[in-house]
Each structure stands twice: as C-alpha cells, then as structure tokens.
Amino acid sequence: MPLENFSISRICLHEVHRKPDDGPNLRPSYGTGLLTLPPEALAAFRARIINAFRGSAQCMDMTVRDFGPGSVLHSGAALMDLNDASYVNASCAFADALATSQGSRAIPGGLMVVFQGRVGNPAMPYFGLMKAELHEGFLKTRTLQAQYVSDLFLSPKTKLYKIGLFISDGAAPRPALPNGWQATVYDSAMTASQRDNAATYFHSKFLGLDVPANAAHQVKRFFVETKSFIRQADIPEEQKVDLYNSLYSYLKVNRSPTIQVSQFAADYLEDDLADEYEDRMRAMRFPLTAIAKDLSEVTGALRLRKFKFPGAITLSGPPEAVKDLVTVEAINGDGGANWTQITIRGAIENQE
C-alpha cells in the first residue's frame, strides 16, 4: 500500500509500560504536549512510515470490527477536529487502551505514537497509531567516544514497531461509522504466507480489527486446520499418511475451482471421522460454504511432502510422486519399538 502525498500535521507521544509480574497494569506515562521535531527528524519519521507500507508482505487491509463509542476508530475520528490541547488530552486514551490490550508480561512496553495528517491524491485525512518498542544502542560523541543508551526507537535498521493507519474518504458530512474508513496494519511479524503470526493483541484487541476473510487466507486456514485434525486423529499412522496425501491432492491436483469442508470429508474420510472433522472445523468457526481455491498463500507449503524421523532424517518429494511411488508402514522393531518401513518403487538415482 504505497502512501502517496503523505504528510504529518500533528504527533503526540506516550509511553506504555510492560505489565508487572503481579498486580494491575502500570499507568502509562503521558505526553504533555505535541511532539516538536526539527525538519530532518520529521522527515525521518515520515520515511519510516512510508517505507513500512511500501511493500505488501508485512501489511494488510483489515476489516473494522469495533467502531462504537470507546473504540479506536470512534475515538480517532473524533480526535481529528480537536484543537492541539484537546488533541493531546484525548490521545491519552489510546495509551490506556494499548496498556489494557497488553495482557501478558511477555509483551514488551513501548511508545504509543499518535499522529495525523493527509494522504493520497486528492489528499484525504487519516490518523495513525504506532507502537514503537525501545531498544539499545550506542551514540558517537564529538570526541569519538561511544555513549550507551537503552531507549532508542525507530532507528533505521530496527523493525520493532507496529502501525495502524485509518484513512477517511473525506466525505462531508461524515457517514456513520465504520463507513468511509479504510484500515491498514503494518506488523513486522506478518508475511504474505504467515499472516497469522501478526500480534493479535495489537490489531485485534487494541485496534478492534479483524483479518479479512479473503479466499487465500481461508484456504491457508483450511490447510493448517485440516493437517492439525489429521495429526491429532486417533487412527493408524498409515491412514494418516493416506489422509495427508489426500489433502495435498485435494488442493494441488483436484481441478475444482473451490474447496469445501463437507466435500473433503465426503471424498476422503470415513463416516465417523468425517463427522468429527466437520464438528472440529465448525468449532474453529471455519466457513462450511464453498471457498474459491486461491492457493497463493500455500504454494510453498504444497511444493514438497515431508516425513521427518529421528536423527535428523528427512524424506521429501513432490506430493504427486510421494502418493504414487512411496508406501509408508508402521512396524514393530526390536524390543517392541515403533519403526517405520518405507518402500519406494524405484531405484536410487544418486546419493551424496
């Protein structure tokens, strides 16, 4: 999501602290005025945001879930027309909300950066919320000595920040929320193939946003949840091997333009197991309707079928070849140990 014609008119800074071992969250440290930056510092801050949203792998358009009074979108929309003093006071609510969302001590503290401006052509108003984690580093002094500091943030190489950007369509009068607003999130933990890695406390609990239920994301969820079901099923290992092969074939070889839980269950699972599978997917709130087969987020995972054994031994190959040429059986070894017998219908072509 390139940010064209991106400008920043106001910035306010607050600090949110790590949750203590015992007791309630610590109250944030609030800024008392707008952040005043010299031109080169403001340009650097602007560049960090533009660079974050330049690529698509770590950014995602989100669906607004929470938009009533007290939500981030409701508060942010009201914030934009306030005078400077009221803006600073009202922005403290975002630091409070972030502190509440960080319910685990494992989540580090950081700075809550509240900013607004205009973006696009024609320029539309936006407001942004950034959590920037503090990190350590050294500063060069004029006497060519080094000064250690522990409260750096937004240095060029660090990716310790998350950004929620809410862009208005500029309509006047503004329509009822959430109409007229686009929400996009940057999170360094997010990639195009692993979007569920994004910190849910930030985009879900704090910002009140949901990952959109697009086809590619749903197909990935289907793949992950179905593999998890097969892995946990109380069935023989040979049957699990066959079901894994079936899952890969269903997604990669089957020419149907859609996938569907009931179709996979009917084609590949026995009746009792099919009922368990559909109940599991229903419990996971996975759609039971047909979904367009967009494989863009699972292409890499479907490339190879892998078997891992003790001693770092791995057998891998294209799913179609594994299905046609490889037989995997569980057998009893010495002393009743669980062994695996692998039969490959073909001779060794090469070895290293």
C-alpha distance (Angstrom), angle and dihedral (degrees) to the residues before:
residue distance angle dihedral
M1 . . .
P2 3.80 . .
L3 3.81 113.8 .
E4 3.78 106.0 -137.3
N5 3.79 121.1 -167.5
F6 3.81 90.0 3.0
S7 3.80 116.2 -179.0
I8 3.81 134.2 171.9
S9 3.78 121.2 -146.3
R10 3.83 104.3 170.3
I11 3.81 136.5 17.8
C12 3.79 129.8 -176.4
L13 3.81 126.6 -175.0
H14 3.81 131.2 -151.4
E15 3.80 131.3 165.5
V16 3.80 124.9 -128.4
H17 3.80 116.4 -161.3
R18 3.79 130.7 -142.5
K19 3.80 113.6 -95.1
P20 3.85 110.3 -99.0
D21 3.81 122.2 -119.8
D22 3.79 91.4 -109.4
G23 3.76 133.3 19.8
P24 3.79 133.1 22.5
N25 3.79 127.4 -37.1
L26 3.77 116.7 -73.5
R27 3.76 114.6 -107.5
P28 3.83 111.6 -105.2
S29 3.80 120.6 -109.4
Y30 3.80 105.7 -114.9
G31 3.77 127.9 -144.8
T32 3.79 113.7 -124.4
G33 3.78 99.2 -150.4
L34 3.78 145.4 6.5
L35 3.80 115.8 -61.1
T36 3.79 108.8 -105.6
L37 3.82 113.5 -153.8
P38 3.79 129.9 179.7
P39 3.83 113.8 -118.1
E40 3.81 95.3 -97.5
A41 3.82 92.2 50.2
L42 3.81 92.5 47.5
A43 3.82 88.9 49.3
A44 3.83 90.1 52.0
F45 3.82 92.0 49.5
R46 3.81 90.3 48.6
A47 3.82 90.3 48.9
R48 3.83 92.0 53.1
I49 3.79 90.9 55.7
I50 3.81 95.2 44.2
N51 3.81 91.5 48.6
A52 3.81 91.8 48.3
F53 3.81 92.2 56.8
R54 3.81 95.6 37.9
G55 3.82 94.8 90.7
S56 3.79 127.2 48.2
A57 3.82 100.2 -142.6
Q58 3.80 95.2 81.7
C59 3.80 97.7 30.7
M60 3.76 131.1 74.8
D61 3.77 136.3 -179.6
M62 3.79 106.1 -125.3
T63 3.80 136.6 -154.0
V64 3.81 115.1 -118.0
R65 3.80 110.1 -122.6
D66 3.82 102.9 165.3
F67 3.79 118.1 46.2
G68 3.81 105.6 139.3
P69 3.81 126.6 106.8
G70 3.79 110.8 -51.9
S71 3.81 93.9 24.8
V72 3.79 121.4 121.6
L73 3.80 92.9 -113.4
H74 3.82 93.5 48.8
S75 3.82 92.3 47.5
G76 3.79 94.0 42.8
A77 3.80 94.1 50.4
A78 3.82 89.8 51.8
L79 3.80 91.4 45.9
M80 3.78 96.2 62.3
D81 3.81 98.2 72.1
L82 3.82 97.7 44.4
N83 3.80 124.4 110.0
D84 3.79 117.2 -108.4
A85 3.81 97.9 -93.5
S86 3.80 93.1 47.3
Y87 3.82 89.8 44.7
V88 3.81 91.3 57.5
N89 3.80 93.1 47.2
A90 3.81 94.4 46.1
S91 3.81 93.0 47.1
C92 3.81 90.1 64.3
A93 3.81 87.3 76.6
F94 3.81 89.9 69.1
A95 3.82 91.5 56.5
D96 3.81 88.9 50.2
A97 3.80 91.4 49.8
L98 3.81 93.1 48.6
A99 3.81 91.6 49.4
T100 3.80 89.7 52.0
S101 3.82 91.6 48.5
Q102 3.80 92.2 53.2
G103 3.78 94.4 78.0
S104 3.81 97.0 162.0
R105 3.78 132.3 67.3
A106 3.80 87.1 -137.0
I107 3.81 88.6 72.9
P108 3.81 110.2 84.1
G109 3.75 124.2 -131.9
G110 3.77 122.3 -116.2
L111 3.76 147.4 151.0
M112 3.79 122.3 -54.6
V113 3.80 105.3 -144.8
V114 3.80 114.5 -166.3
F115 3.80 115.1 -169.9
Q116 3.78 141.1 159.6
G117 3.78 140.4 -173.0
R118 3.79 140.3 121.1
V119 3.80 133.7 -63.9
G120 3.80 139.3 -178.9
N121 3.75 136.2 27.8
P122 2.96 109.3 -55.2
A123 3.80 87.6 31.2
M124 3.80 115.5 -114.6
P125 3.82 127.0 -166.9
Y126 3.79 119.2 -107.3
F127 3.77 140.2 171.9
G128 3.78 125.0 -149.8
L129 3.79 136.2 -160.7
M130 3.79 120.2 -160.4
K131 3.77 129.9 -175.6
A132 3.81 107.4 -157.5
E133 3.80 116.9 -173.5
L134 3.78 119.5 -143.9
H135 3.79 120.3 -119.3
E136 3.78 140.1 178.6
G137 3.77 130.7 -100.4
F138 3.78 148.2 135.9
L139 3.78 130.7 -95.6
K140 3.81 122.1 -150.5
T141 3.80 112.4 -128.2
R142 3.79 126.1 -148.1
T143 3.81 89.8 -104.6
L144 3.82 89.8 56.7
Q145 3.77 93.5 -106.1
A146 3.80 125.2 127.7
Q147 3.77 126.8 -115.6
Y148 3.82 117.8 -159.5
V149 3.82 116.6 -138.3
S150 3.80 129.0 -179.6
D151 3.79 101.3 -166.6
L152 3.81 105.7 66.7
F153 3.79 119.6 138.1
L154 3.80 136.4 179.5
S155 3.80 94.9 14.9
P156 3.84 111.9 166.6
K157 3.81 97.9 -101.3
T158 3.79 100.5 40.3
K159 3.81 122.2 95.3
L160 3.78 95.1 -172.4
Y161 3.75 96.2 127.6
K162 3.80 141.7 86.6
I163 3.80 126.2 -157.3
G164 3.78 133.9 -161.6
L165 3.81 113.9 -164.9
F166 3.82 121.5 -167.6
I167 3.81 114.1 -169.0
S168 3.81 122.3 -168.7
D169 3.79 123.3 -146.5
G170 3.80 87.5 -133.6
A171 3.80 95.2 -122.5
A172 3.78 116.5 160.3
P173 2.92 122.3 -120.7
R174 3.78 90.2 30.9
P175 3.83 113.4 -119.4
A176 3.80 122.1 -122.2
L177 3.79 113.0 -73.8
P178 2.96 134.5 -63.1
N179 3.81 90.0 21.8
G180 3.77 115.2 98.6
W181 3.81 95.8 27.1
Q182 3.79 131.2 105.1
A183 3.83 118.2 -162.4
T184 3.80 122.7 -158.7
V185 3.80 128.3 175.2
Y186 3.80 130.9 -156.0
D187 3.81 116.3 -160.4
S188 3.80 124.0 164.0
A189 3.83 89.3 -147.1
M190 3.78 90.5 63.4
T191 3.81 125.3 89.0
A192 3.77 131.4 173.4
S193 3.82 91.5 -104.3
Q194 3.80 97.8 36.2
R195 3.77 106.2 40.6
D196 3.79 93.0 145.6
N197 3.82 87.8 69.8
A198 3.78 90.1 74.3
A199 3.81 112.6 112.2
T200 3.79 102.9 -95.7
Y201 3.81 92.3 -163.5
F202 3.81 88.6 68.0
H203 3.80 104.5 42.8
S204 3.80 98.4 28.4
K205 3.80 110.4 29.2
F206 3.79 97.1 30.1
L207 3.79 106.1 30.2
G208 3.81 96.1 30.9
L209 3.81 93.2 -129.5
D210 3.81 133.4 137.4
V211 3.78 131.0 -149.6
P212 3.82 104.6 -106.0
A213 3.76 116.1 -106.1
N214 3.79 94.0 -123.6
A215 3.79 121.0 159.6
A216 3.82 97.7 -108.3
H217 3.80 92.3 51.8
Q218 3.80 92.1 45.7
V219 3.81 92.1 50.1
K220 3.80 89.2 52.6
R221 3.82 90.0 49.7
F222 3.82 89.4 50.1
F223 3.81 90.6 52.0
V224 3.82 94.6 46.9
E225 3.82 96.7 43.1
T226 3.81 93.5 45.2
K227 3.81 91.6 50.5
S228 3.79 89.2 49.4
F229 3.81 91.0 51.1
I230 3.81 92.4 50.2
R231 3.80 91.9 47.2
Q232 3.81 92.4 52.5
A233 3.82 97.1 39.7
D234 3.81 117.2 116.8
I235 3.81 95.2 -123.6
P236 3.84 134.8 113.2
E237 3.79 117.6 -78.3
E238 3.82 92.1 -116.3
Q239 3.80 89.6 57.8
K240 3.80 90.5 50.1
V241 3.81 89.3 53.5
D242 3.81 89.9 53.0
L243 3.81 92.0 48.3
Y244 3.80 92.9 49.2
N245 3.81 88.2 51.3
S246 3.80 89.4 49.1
L247 3.81 92.1 51.2
Y248 3.81 92.1 52.4
S249 3.82 90.8 46.6
Y250 3.79 92.5 47.4
L251 3.79 91.6 55.6
K252 3.79 102.4 32.5
V253 3.81 107.0 28.4
N254 3.80 105.8 25.9
R255 3.80 107.5 93.0
S256 3.78 96.6 -148.8
P257 3.83 111.1 126.1
T258 3.80 90.9 -138.4
I259 3.79 141.1 45.1
Q260 3.79 126.6 -143.9
V261 3.79 133.7 -178.8
S262 3.81 94.2 -133.9
Q263 3.81 92.2 48.7
F264 3.80 93.2 52.9
A265 3.79 90.2 46.2
A266 3.81 93.1 49.7
D267 3.80 94.9 45.8
Y268 3.80 100.9 43.4
L269 3.82 113.1 14.9
E270 3.79 131.6 74.4
D271 3.81 115.3 -118.6
D272 3.83 99.8 -96.8
L273 3.80 92.7 42.1
A274 3.80 90.6 45.9
D275 3.81 90.5 55.8
E276 3.82 91.1 48.9
Y277 3.80 90.5 48.9
E278 3.79 94.9 50.7
D279 3.81 90.7 46.2
R280 3.83 89.8 51.0
M281 3.80 93.6 49.7
R282 3.80 90.6 46.0
A283 3.81 90.0 51.5
M284 3.82 88.8 51.3
R285 3.83 87.6 54.2
F286 3.76 91.2 -119.5
P287 3.83 113.3 160.3
L288 3.80 113.4 -102.1
T289 3.80 91.6 -159.4
A290 3.81 123.2 93.1
I291 3.82 115.8 -78.5
A292 3.80 126.4 -158.6
K293 3.80 109.2 -104.3
D294 3.80 100.3 -116.9
L295 3.82 104.8 163.7
S296 3.81 97.2 179.7
E297 3.83 93.9 112.5
V298 3.84 96.3 45.0
T299 3.80 102.1 39.4
G300 3.80 93.4 106.1
A301 3.81 93.4 46.2
L302 3.82 91.5 51.7
R303 3.79 94.4 50.9
L304 3.82 96.1 82.8
R305 3.79 135.5 23.6
K306 3.83 109.6 -144.5
F307 3.81 136.0 -162.8
K308 3.80 118.0 -168.8
F309 3.81 123.9 -158.8
P310 3.82 136.3 177.8
G311 3.78 117.3 -73.5
A312 3.81 93.4 40.3
I313 3.82 91.0 -73.8
T314 3.80 113.2 155.7
L315 3.79 132.0 -178.4
S316 3.78 115.3 -163.6
G317 3.77 139.6 165.4
P318 3.80 144.1 138.7
P319 3.82 109.6 -56.6
E320 3.81 92.7 -121.3
A321 3.82 92.2 53.4
V322 3.81 92.7 45.3
K323 3.79 90.7 51.7
D324 3.82 93.5 49.1
L325 3.82 102.3 35.9
V326 3.81 109.1 26.5
T327 3.80 129.5 73.6
V328 3.81 118.6 -172.1
E329 3.81 120.9 -165.8
A330 3.79 133.1 174.5
I331 3.82 112.0 -131.3
N332 3.80 137.1 174.7
G333 3.79 113.4 -102.7
D334 3.78 133.2 -170.7
G335 3.77 113.1 -35.3
G336 3.79 91.9 6.6
A337 3.82 93.2 -63.8
N338 3.78 118.5 158.7
W339 3.79 109.6 -106.9
T340 3.79 132.3 174.1
Q341 3.79 124.4 -133.6
I342 3.79 114.7 -156.3
T343 3.79 121.9 -167.6
I344 3.79 118.2 -168.0
R345 3.78 116.0 -168.5
G346 3.78 95.7 -139.3
A347 3.79 142.6 55.8
I348 3.81 126.1 -96.7
E349 3.79 107.8 -87.1
N350 3.80 97.5 -173.0
Q351 3.78 141.4 -12.9
E352 3.80 136.2 -168.0
